[in-house]
Amino acid sequence: MEKENIRNQFILYFLFAILMILLNYLIQKSNQLFLYPFACQNRDTFPFLTSIYCRMDPYNYPELFGSILAVGITYIVKFMLDKFVVFRRIEKNLRQISREFMKYFFFALITTAENIGIQFLMTNFLHTPLELSMGVALAIGYTTKFFFDRTYVFIEKNKN
């Protein structure tokens, strides 16, 4: 019974991860195709911001910004899906929800750094296309995150 439960959680977790990868891609492509051209063509509107955001030397900073934006948005959506659908934690206790959120956030920081670092290294040093570096980074990050979430975040009350 426990193995079946873990298997079902794993399947749901990675189905939602695939959806988050697609959302992540959509956000990053929107940044690349719309936000970057708009912001960098209108540099006079926000000179300080665009002086940082529009830099391409020594690295592709618009891509880094897009990665951070995409990870932040997908993080919030994924927390809700993981809590309520994958691990079926529907506690009404604000203290419990806050603890889960803080643990989830802590492990998300670790795996976010892992995701962005892998993508940044692959794109800038291996000259890997955005789509491939993003896919590899997110696959590794979501695998790590599943084990953290299952083991430390969304644990049953009798295991707390």
PyRosetta script that sets phi, psi and omega in degrees:
from pyrosetta import init, pose_from_sequence

init()
pose = pose_from_sequence("MEKENIRNQFILYFLFAILMILLNYLIQKSNQLFLYPFACQNRDTFPFLTSIYCRMDPYNYPELFGSILAVGITYIVKFMLDKFVVFRRIEKNLRQISREFMKYFFFALITTAENIGIQFLMTNFLHTPLELSMGVALAIGYTTKFFFDRTYVFIEKNKN")
pose.set_psi(1, -45.2)
pose.set_omega(1, -180.0)
pose.set_phi(2, -64.1)
pose.set_psi(2, -41.1)
pose.set_omega(2, 179.1)
pose.set_phi(3, -63.8)
pose.set_psi(3, -38.6)
pose.set_omega(3, 178.0)
pose.set_phi(4, -66.2)
pose.set_psi(4, -39.2)
pose.set_omega(4, 178.2)
pose.set_phi(5, -63.6)
pose.set_psi(5, -45.5)
pose.set_omega(5, 178.1)
pose.set_phi(6, -62.1)
pose.set_psi(6, -43.5)
pose.set_omega(6, 179.6)
pose.set_phi(7, -60.9)
pose.set_psi(7, -44.6)
pose.set_omega(7, 179.0)
pose.set_phi(8, -64.2)
pose.set_psi(8, -41.9)
pose.set_omega(8, 177.0)
pose.set_phi(9, -61.8)
pose.set_psi(9, -44.2)
pose.set_omega(9, -179.9)
pose.set_phi(10, -60.1)
pose.set_psi(10, -44.7)
pose.set_omega(10, -179.5)
pose.set_phi(11, -64.2)
pose.set_psi(11, -50.0)
pose.set_omega(11, 178.4)
pose.set_phi(12, -60.6)
pose.set_psi(12, -44.0)
pose.set_omega(12, -178.8)
pose.set_phi(13, -57.1)
pose.set_psi(13, -44.2)
pose.set_omega(13, -177.2)
pose.set_phi(14, -81.1)
pose.set_psi(14, -24.5)
pose.set_omega(14, 170.7)
pose.set_phi(15, -65.0)
pose.set_psi(15, -44.2)
pose.set_omega(15, 176.5)
pose.set_phi(16, -67.6)
pose.set_psi(16, -33.7)
pose.set_omega(16, 176.5)
pose.set_phi(17, -62.2)
pose.set_psi(17, -40.8)
pose.set_omega(17, 177.7)
pose.set_phi(18, -62.5)
pose.set_psi(18, -43.2)
pose.set_omega(18, 176.2)
pose.set_phi(19, -61.3)
pose.set_psi(19, -38.6)
pose.set_omega(19, 179.3)
pose.set_phi(20, -69.9)
pose.set_psi(20, -34.1)
pose.set_omega(20, 175.9)
pose.set_phi(21, -63.6)
pose.set_psi(21, -42.5)
pose.set_omega(21, 178.0)
pose.set_phi(22, -64.9)
pose.set_psi(22, -42.5)
pose.set_omega(22, 177.1)
pose.set_phi(23, -63.9)
pose.set_psi(23, -42.9)
pose.set_omega(23, 177.9)
pose.set_phi(24, -58.1)
pose.set_psi(24, -46.7)
pose.set_omega(24, 179.0)
pose.set_phi(25, -60.9)
pose.set_psi(25, -44.8)
pose.set_omega(25, 179.8)
pose.set_phi(26, -60.7)
pose.set_psi(26, -42.9)
pose.set_omega(26, 179.2)
pose.set_phi(27, -65.7)
pose.set_psi(27, -45.4)
pose.set_omega(27, -178.7)
pose.set_phi(28, -66.2)
pose.set_psi(28, -39.6)
pose.set_omega(28, 178.1)
pose.set_phi(29, -67.4)
pose.set_psi(29, -37.8)
pose.set_omega(29, 176.8)
pose.set_phi(30, -63.0)
pose.set_psi(30, -40.2)
pose.set_omega(30, 176.0)
pose.set_phi(31, -61.1)
pose.set_psi(31, -46.9)
pose.set_omega(31, -177.2)
pose.set_phi(32, -66.4)
pose.set_psi(32, -41.6)
pose.set_omega(32, -173.7)
pose.set_phi(33, -90.0)
pose.set_psi(33, -27.9)
pose.set_omega(33, -173.5)
pose.set_phi(34, -119.1)
pose.set_psi(34, -55.9)
pose.set_omega(34, -174.9)
pose.set_phi(35, -65.2)
pose.set_psi(35, -49.0)
pose.set_omega(35, -179.3)
pose.set_phi(36, -58.2)
pose.set_psi(36, -53.0)
pose.set_omega(36, 179.6)
pose.set_phi(37, -60.9)
pose.set_psi(37, -41.0)
pose.set_omega(37, -179.3)
pose.set_phi(38, -63.3)
pose.set_psi(38, -51.4)
pose.set_omega(38, -176.2)
pose.set_phi(39, -65.1)
pose.set_psi(39, -39.8)
pose.set_omega(39, -173.6)
pose.set_phi(40, -83.8)
pose.set_psi(40, -15.8)
pose.set_omega(40, 172.7)
pose.set_phi(41, -84.4)
pose.set_psi(41, -20.1)
pose.set_omega(41, -179.9)
pose.set_phi(42, -114.3)
pose.set_psi(42, 49.9)
pose.set_omega(42, -175.3)
pose.set_phi(43, -60.2)
pose.set_psi(43, -27.7)
pose.set_omega(43, -176.6)
pose.set_phi(44, -70.3)
pose.set_psi(44, -22.0)
pose.set_omega(44, -178.0)
pose.set_phi(45, -68.1)
pose.set_psi(45, -46.4)
pose.set_omega(45, 179.2)
pose.set_phi(46, -131.6)
pose.set_psi(46, 74.4)
pose.set_omega(46, -171.8)
pose.set_phi(47, -60.0)
pose.set_psi(47, -41.8)
pose.set_omega(47, -179.1)
pose.set_phi(48, -65.3)
pose.set_psi(48, -49.3)
pose.set_omega(48, -179.0)
pose.set_phi(49, -60.2)
pose.set_psi(49, -48.6)
pose.set_omega(49, -177.3)
pose.set_phi(50, -70.0)
pose.set_psi(50, -26.5)
pose.set_omega(50, 177.8)
pose.set_phi(51, -65.4)
pose.set_psi(51, -29.4)
pose.set_omega(51, 176.6)
pose.set_phi(52, -87.5)
pose.set_psi(52, -51.8)
pose.set_omega(52, -174.3)
pose.set_phi(53, -62.7)
pose.set_psi(53, -37.5)
pose.set_omega(53, -173.3)
pose.set_phi(54, -86.9)
pose.set_psi(54, -0.1)
pose.set_omega(54, -179.1)
pose.set_phi(55, -68.5)
pose.set_psi(55, 137.4)
pose.set_omega(55, 176.1)
pose.set_phi(56, -116.5)
pose.set_psi(56, -2.1)
pose.set_omega(56, -176.4)
pose.set_phi(57, -127.2)
pose.set_psi(57, 128.6)
pose.set_omega(57, 8.0)
pose.set_phi(58, -86.4)
pose.set_psi(58, -8.7)
pose.set_omega(58, -179.4)
pose.set_phi(59, -130.1)
pose.set_psi(59, 171.3)
pose.set_omega(59, -179.9)
pose.set_phi(60, -84.7)
pose.set_psi(60, 85.8)
pose.set_omega(60, -177.4)
pose.set_phi(61, -67.8)
pose.set_psi(61, -34.4)
pose.set_omega(61, 175.4)
pose.set_phi(62, -59.9)
pose.set_psi(62, -36.6)
pose.set_omega(62, 177.5)
pose.set_phi(63, -67.7)
pose.set_psi(63, -41.2)
pose.set_omega(63, 178.2)
pose.set_phi(64, -61.3)
pose.set_psi(64, -44.6)
pose.set_omega(64, 177.1)
pose.set_phi(65, -60.6)
pose.set_psi(65, -44.2)
pose.set_omega(65, 178.9)
pose.set_phi(66, -61.7)
pose.set_psi(66, -38.3)
pose.set_omega(66, 177.7)
pose.set_phi(67, -63.7)
pose.set_psi(67, -45.1)
pose.set_omega(67, -179.2)
pose.set_phi(68, -64.6)
pose.set_psi(68, -43.7)
pose.set_omega(68, 178.1)
pose.set_phi(69, -61.0)
pose.set_psi(69, -47.0)
pose.set_omega(69, -178.1)
pose.set_phi(70, -64.5)
pose.set_psi(70, -42.5)
pose.set_omega(70, 179.9)
pose.set_phi(71, -65.2)
pose.set_psi(71, -40.3)
pose.set_omega(71, 179.5)
pose.set_phi(72, -61.4)
pose.set_psi(72, -45.9)
pose.set_omega(72, -179.6)
pose.set_phi(73, -67.3)
pose.set_psi(73, -46.7)
pose.set_omega(73, -178.1)
pose.set_phi(74, -68.0)
pose.set_psi(74, -27.1)
pose.set_omega(74, 177.1)
pose.set_phi(75, -60.7)
pose.set_psi(75, -46.5)
pose.set_omega(75, -178.1)
pose.set_phi(76, -65.6)
pose.set_psi(76, -45.4)
pose.set_omega(76, 179.2)
pose.set_phi(77, -63.2)
pose.set_psi(77, -43.3)
pose.set_omega(77, -177.9)
pose.set_phi(78, -65.7)
pose.set_psi(78, -37.2)
pose.set_omega(78, 177.5)
pose.set_phi(79, -57.2)
pose.set_psi(79, -47.6)
pose.set_omega(79, -178.3)
pose.set_phi(80, -63.9)
pose.set_psi(80, -43.0)
pose.set_omega(80, 179.1)
pose.set_phi(81, -64.9)
pose.set_psi(81, -44.6)
pose.set_omega(81, -179.4)
pose.set_phi(82, -63.7)
pose.set_psi(82, -46.5)
pose.set_omega(82, -177.0)
pose.set_phi(83, -63.9)
pose.set_psi(83, -52.8)
pose.set_omega(83, -170.0)
pose.set_phi(84, -88.7)
pose.set_psi(84, -27.6)
pose.set_omega(84, -175.9)
pose.set_phi(85, -105.7)
pose.set_psi(85, -53.6)
pose.set_omega(85, -175.0)
pose.set_phi(86, -69.6)
pose.set_psi(86, -56.0)
pose.set_omega(86, -174.4)
pose.set_phi(87, -97.9)
pose.set_psi(87, -2.2)
pose.set_omega(87, 174.4)
pose.set_phi(88, 49.6)
pose.set_psi(88, 48.8)
pose.set_omega(88, 176.9)
pose.set_phi(89, -100.9)
pose.set_psi(89, 111.0)
pose.set_omega(89, -176.7)
pose.set_phi(90, -121.1)
pose.set_psi(90, 29.7)
pose.set_omega(90, 180.0)
pose.set_phi(91, -56.9)
pose.set_psi(91, 142.8)
pose.set_omega(91, 177.3)
pose.set_phi(92, -96.1)
pose.set_psi(92, -8.5)
pose.set_omega(92, -177.6)
pose.set_phi(93, -71.4)
pose.set_psi(93, 114.6)
pose.set_omega(93, -177.3)
pose.set_phi(94, -60.4)
pose.set_psi(94, -37.2)
pose.set_omega(94, 179.3)
pose.set_phi(95, -62.2)
pose.set_psi(95, -44.4)
pose.set_omega(95, 179.2)
pose.set_phi(96, -65.1)
pose.set_psi(96, -44.6)
pose.set_omega(96, 179.4)
pose.set_phi(97, -62.3)
pose.set_psi(97, -41.5)
pose.set_omega(97, 178.7)
pose.set_phi(98, -63.1)
pose.set_psi(98, -42.3)
pose.set_omega(98, 177.8)
pose.set_phi(99, -62.4)
pose.set_psi(99, -45.5)
pose.set_omega(99, 178.6)
pose.set_phi(100, -60.6)
pose.set_psi(100, -44.5)
pose.set_omega(100, -178.5)
pose.set_phi(101, -62.7)
pose.set_psi(101, -43.0)
pose.set_omega(101, -179.8)
pose.set_phi(102, -65.5)
pose.set_psi(102, -42.5)
pose.set_omega(102, 177.1)
pose.set_phi(103, -65.3)
pose.set_psi(103, -43.5)
pose.set_omega(103, 179.0)
pose.set_phi(104, -60.1)
pose.set_psi(104, -43.1)
pose.set_omega(104, 179.1)
pose.set_phi(105, -64.2)
pose.set_psi(105, -44.3)
pose.set_omega(105, 179.4)
pose.set_phi(106, -58.4)
pose.set_psi(106, -49.4)
pose.set_omega(106, 180.0)
pose.set_phi(107, -70.4)
pose.set_psi(107, -28.1)
pose.set_omega(107, 175.2)
pose.set_phi(108, -66.8)
pose.set_psi(108, -36.5)
pose.set_omega(108, 176.9)
pose.set_phi(109, -61.2)
pose.set_psi(109, -43.9)
pose.set_omega(109, 179.1)
pose.set_phi(110, -62.6)
pose.set_psi(110, -49.2)
pose.set_omega(110, -177.1)
pose.set_phi(111, -75.2)
pose.set_psi(111, -25.1)
pose.set_omega(111, 174.3)
pose.set_phi(112, -67.0)
pose.set_psi(112, -45.3)
pose.set_omega(112, 176.5)
pose.set_phi(113, -59.8)
pose.set_psi(113, -40.5)
pose.set_omega(113, 177.0)
pose.set_phi(114, -61.1)
pose.set_psi(114, -48.9)
pose.set_omega(114, -180.0)
pose.set_phi(115, -59.4)
pose.set_psi(115, -54.6)
pose.set_omega(115, -175.7)
pose.set_phi(116, -64.9)
pose.set_psi(116, -41.3)
pose.set_omega(116, 179.1)
pose.set_phi(117, -61.2)
pose.set_psi(117, -46.7)
pose.set_omega(117, 179.3)
pose.set_phi(118, -62.5)
pose.set_psi(118, -47.1)
pose.set_omega(118, -179.0)
pose.set_phi(119, -63.0)
pose.set_psi(119, -44.7)
pose.set_omega(119, -179.3)
pose.set_phi(120, -61.1)
pose.set_psi(120, -46.4)
pose.set_omega(120, 179.3)
pose.set_phi(121, -63.9)
pose.set_psi(121, -45.0)
pose.set_omega(121, -178.6)
pose.set_phi(122, -64.2)
pose.set_psi(122, -43.0)
pose.set_omega(122, -176.7)
pose.set_phi(123, -72.4)
pose.set_psi(123, -44.4)
pose.set_omega(123, -173.2)
pose.set_phi(124, -87.2)
pose.set_psi(124, -28.8)
pose.set_omega(124, -176.8)
pose.set_phi(125, -108.6)
pose.set_psi(125, -29.7)
pose.set_omega(125, 176.9)
pose.set_phi(126, -100.8)
pose.set_psi(126, -6.1)
pose.set_omega(126, 179.4)
pose.set_phi(127, 55.6)
pose.set_psi(127, 39.8)
pose.set_omega(127, 178.3)
pose.set_phi(128, -78.8)
pose.set_psi(128, 140.9)
pose.set_omega(128, 176.3)
pose.set_phi(129, -59.3)
pose.set_psi(129, 150.7)
pose.set_omega(129, -178.7)
pose.set_phi(130, -50.2)
pose.set_psi(130, -47.5)
pose.set_omega(130, -175.0)
pose.set_phi(131, -60.3)
pose.set_psi(131, -42.8)
pose.set_omega(131, -179.1)
pose.set_phi(132, -72.1)
pose.set_psi(132, -46.4)
pose.set_omega(132, -179.0)
pose.set_phi(133, -64.1)
pose.set_psi(133, -38.7)
pose.set_omega(133, 178.2)
pose.set_phi(134, -65.1)
pose.set_psi(134, -46.0)
pose.set_omega(134, -179.7)
pose.set_phi(135, -61.1)
pose.set_psi(135, -45.7)
pose.set_omega(135, 179.5)
pose.set_phi(136, -64.1)
pose.set_psi(136, -47.4)
pose.set_omega(136, -178.8)
pose.set_phi(137, -60.7)
pose.set_psi(137, -44.6)
pose.set_omega(137, -178.3)
pose.set_phi(138, -70.5)
pose.set_psi(138, -37.3)
pose.set_omega(138, 177.9)
pose.set_phi(139, -61.9)
pose.set_psi(139, -45.0)
pose.set_omega(139, 178.7)
pose.set_phi(140, -65.7)
pose.set_psi(140, -44.5)
pose.set_omega(140, -179.0)
pose.set_phi(141, -63.5)
pose.set_psi(141, -43.7)
pose.set_omega(141, 179.9)
pose.set_phi(142, -67.6)
pose.set_psi(142, -33.3)
pose.set_omega(142, 176.5)
pose.set_phi(143, -64.5)
pose.set_psi(143, -47.3)
pose.set_omega(143, 177.5)
pose.set_phi(144, -59.7)
pose.set_psi(144, -44.6)
pose.set_omega(144, -176.5)
pose.set_phi(145, -64.9)
pose.set_psi(145, -37.3)
pose.set_omega(145, 178.2)
pose.set_phi(146, -56.7)
pose.set_psi(146, -47.4)
pose.set_omega(146, -178.2)
pose.set_phi(147, -66.9)
pose.set_psi(147, -38.8)
pose.set_omega(147, 175.1)
pose.set_phi(148, -62.7)
pose.set_psi(148, -47.9)
pose.set_omega(148, -177.5)
pose.set_phi(149, -63.2)
pose.set_psi(149, -45.8)
pose.set_omega(149, -178.0)
pose.set_phi(150, -65.2)
pose.set_psi(150, -39.9)
pose.set_omega(150, -174.2)
pose.set_phi(151, -84.3)
pose.set_psi(151, -38.4)
pose.set_omega(151, -169.9)
pose.set_phi(152, -118.6)
pose.set_psi(152, -21.8)
pose.set_omega(152, -172.4)
pose.set_phi(153, -101.0)
pose.set_psi(153, -62.9)
pose.set_omega(153, -174.2)
pose.set_phi(154, -99.1)
pose.set_psi(154, 65.9)
pose.set_omega(154, -178.5)
pose.set_phi(155, -95.6)
pose.set_psi(155, 153.5)
pose.set_omega(155, 179.5)
pose.set_phi(156, -69.2)
pose.set_psi(156, 152.1)
pose.set_omega(156, -176.0)
pose.set_phi(157, -57.6)
pose.set_psi(157, -37.8)
pose.set_omega(157, -178.8)
pose.set_phi(158, -72.6)
pose.set_psi(158, -9.7)
pose.set_omega(158, 176.0)
pose.set_phi(159, -98.6)
pose.set_psi(159, -9.2)
pose.set_omega(159, -176.8)
pose.set_phi(160, -67.9)
pose.dump_pdb("model.pdb")
